[in-house]
Amino acid sequence: MDKPIWYNHDMKYITCLVAALACATALAQTPAAPAAAAQQEKTAMQKIDDLLTASKAFFLATVDGDQPKLRPLGAHHVVDGKVWLGVGEFKDVYRQLSANPKCEVVALQPDGGHWLRWTGRAVFAEGAERERLEEVFLNAMPGLRKIYDKTPGKRMMCFTLAAARAELIPLMPPGEVLIDETAKTSDK
């Protein structure tokens, strides 16, 4: 039996209504999305911290004018779900990050399977947060109290990376040898 002409029109209306209801339901569930994103960030920060801990020393790249600078670091802690790094207020690295906060952290897994590249903008803790983080670092590594004595100019400055990207990159297998002049023998 043929359907009346109004049937197709009403079915389109019902289909649109169902689609709108599905969208509204999805939007109603979006508060869970920020919670999931926060959990994902917390997990990522823990992975970054675990790799930095396992590598013992990692490297921080900064810029001094137009000259790249690279140095090993070791001080880091997870506080409030973020990985924080520590540098001395009196060191060139602090001056460099203050002038140009773009930086990169690189660490190699001890088994050599992967390496971490964590790139972003250094954001230093300020005020009460700076005081609290400085205490976390100094309590965790009491030997640092000989270097950082909380007087102006000799403080432990703690920072994290904002607008960041962290990648765990597998090491490539051995490359292809294109030239090997060491194998040549002299006939003379």
C-alpha positions in Angstrom: 0.0 0.0 0.0 1.3 3.4 -0.9 2.0 5.9 1.9 0.3 9.3 1.8 2.5 12.3 0.8 2.5 13.7 4.3 4.1 10.5 5.7 7.5 11.3 4.1 7.3 14.9 5.4 6.5 13.7 9.0 9.3 11.1 8.9 11.8 13.8 8.0 10.5 15.8 10.9 10.8 12.8 13.3 14.3 12.0 12.0 15.4 15.6 12.7 13.8 15.4 16.2 15.6 12.2 17.0 18.9 13.7 15.8 18.3 16.8 17.9 17.6 14.7 20.9 20.8 12.7 20.3 22.8 15.9 20.2 21.2 17.3 23.3 22.0 14.0 25.1 25.6 14.2 24.0 25.8 17.8 25.2 24.3 16.9 28.5 27.1 14.3 28.9 30.0 16.8 28.2 30.7 17.5 31.8 32.3 14.1 31.8 34.6 15.1 29.0 36.6 17.6 31.1 37.0 15.0 33.8 38.2 12.5 31.3 40.7 15.1 29.9 41.9 15.9 33.4 42.5 12.2 34.1 44.3 11.8 30.8 46.5 14.8 31.6 47.2 13.4 35.1 48.2 10.0 33.5 50.4 11.8 31.0 52.1 13.9 33.7 52.8 10.7 35.7 54.3 9.1 32.6 56.5 12.1 32.1 57.6 12.1 35.7 58.3 8.3 35.7 60.5 8.7 32.6 62.4 11.7 34.1 62.9 9.7 37.3 64.1 6.6 35.4 66.5 8.6 33.3 68.1 10.2 36.4 69.4 13.2 34.4 67.4 14.8 31.6 68.2 17.7 29.4 66.6 21.2 29.2 67.1 23.3 26.0 66.8 27.1 26.2 67.9 30.0 24.1 70.4 32.7 25.1 69.9 35.5 22.5 70.4 33.5 19.3 72.4 30.7 20.8 70.8 27.4 21.9 71.8 26.2 25.3 71.5 22.7 26.7 72.1 21.4 30.2 71.3 18.4 32.3 68.7 18.7 35.0 67.5 16.3 37.7 65.1 18.2 40.0 61.5 17.5 39.3 58.3 16.6 41.2 54.6 16.0 40.5 52.6 18.5 42.5 48.9 19.0 42.0 48.9 16.8 38.9 51.7 18.8 37.1 55.4 18.0 36.6 57.4 20.8 38.1 61.1 21.4 37.4 63.5 23.4 39.5 66.4 25.8 38.6 68.4 28.3 40.6 67.3 31.9 40.5 71.0 32.9 40.2 71.7 30.7 37.2 71.8 31.6 33.5 69.0 29.1 32.8 66.6 31.1 34.9 67.6 34.3 33.2 67.2 32.6 29.8 63.7 31.2 30.6 62.6 34.5 31.9 63.7 36.3 28.7 62.3 33.6 26.4 60.1 30.9 28.1 60.1 28.6 25.0 62.0 25.4 26.0 62.3 21.7 25.5 63.0 18.8 27.8 64.5 15.6 26.5 65.0 12.3 28.4 66.0 8.8 27.3 64.5 5.7 28.7 67.2 3.7 30.5 66.5 0.7 28.3 67.0 2.9 25.2 63.6 1.9 23.7 62.1 5.4 23.7 62.9 9.0 24.4 60.7 11.9 25.6 60.5 15.3 23.9 58.4 17.7 26.1 58.2 21.1 24.5 56.4 24.2 25.8 56.5 27.5 27.5 58.0 27.7 31.0 55.6 29.1 33.6 57.2 29.9 37.0 55.3 29.5 40.2 54.7 32.8 42.1 53.8 33.9 45.6 52.5 31.2 48.0 52.7 28.6 45.3 56.4 29.3 44.7 57.0 29.1 48.5 55.2 25.7 48.7 56.9 24.2 45.7 60.3 25.4 46.9 59.7 23.6 50.2 58.6 20.4 48.3 61.9 20.4 46.3 64.1 21.2 49.3 62.5 18.7 51.6 62.8 16.0 48.9 66.5 16.9 48.4 67.9 18.3 51.6 71.4 18.6 50.1 70.0 21.4 47.9 69.6 23.6 51.0 73.3 24.3 50.8 72.8 25.9 47.4 69.3 27.4 47.8 69.0 29.2 51.1 65.8 31.3 50.4 67.6 34.6 50.4 66.8 36.9 47.4 68.8 35.8 44.4 69.5 32.3 45.8 66.0 30.8 45.5 64.9 27.5 43.9 62.6 28.6 41.1 60.0 26.0 40.1 58.3 25.9 36.7 56.1 23.7 34.6 55.4 23.7 30.9 52.3 25.3 29.5 50.9 25.1 25.9 53.0 22.0 25.9 53.4 18.9 23.8 55.0 15.7 25.1 55.9 12.8 22.8 57.3 9.4 23.6 59.3 8.6 20.5 60.7 5.1 19.7 64.3 4.9 18.8 64.9 4.0 15.2 66.5 0.7 14.3 70.0 0.9 13.0 70.3 3.1 9.9 71.5 2.2 6.5 75.2 2.7 5.9 75.6 5.0 2.8 79.3 5.5 2.9 82.0 3.5 4.8 85.4 4.7 3.8 87.0 2.8 6.7 86.6 -0.5 4.8 88.8 0.8 1.9 92.3 -0.7 1.7 95.2 1.0 0.0 96.9 -0.9 -2.8 99.8 1.4 -2.9 
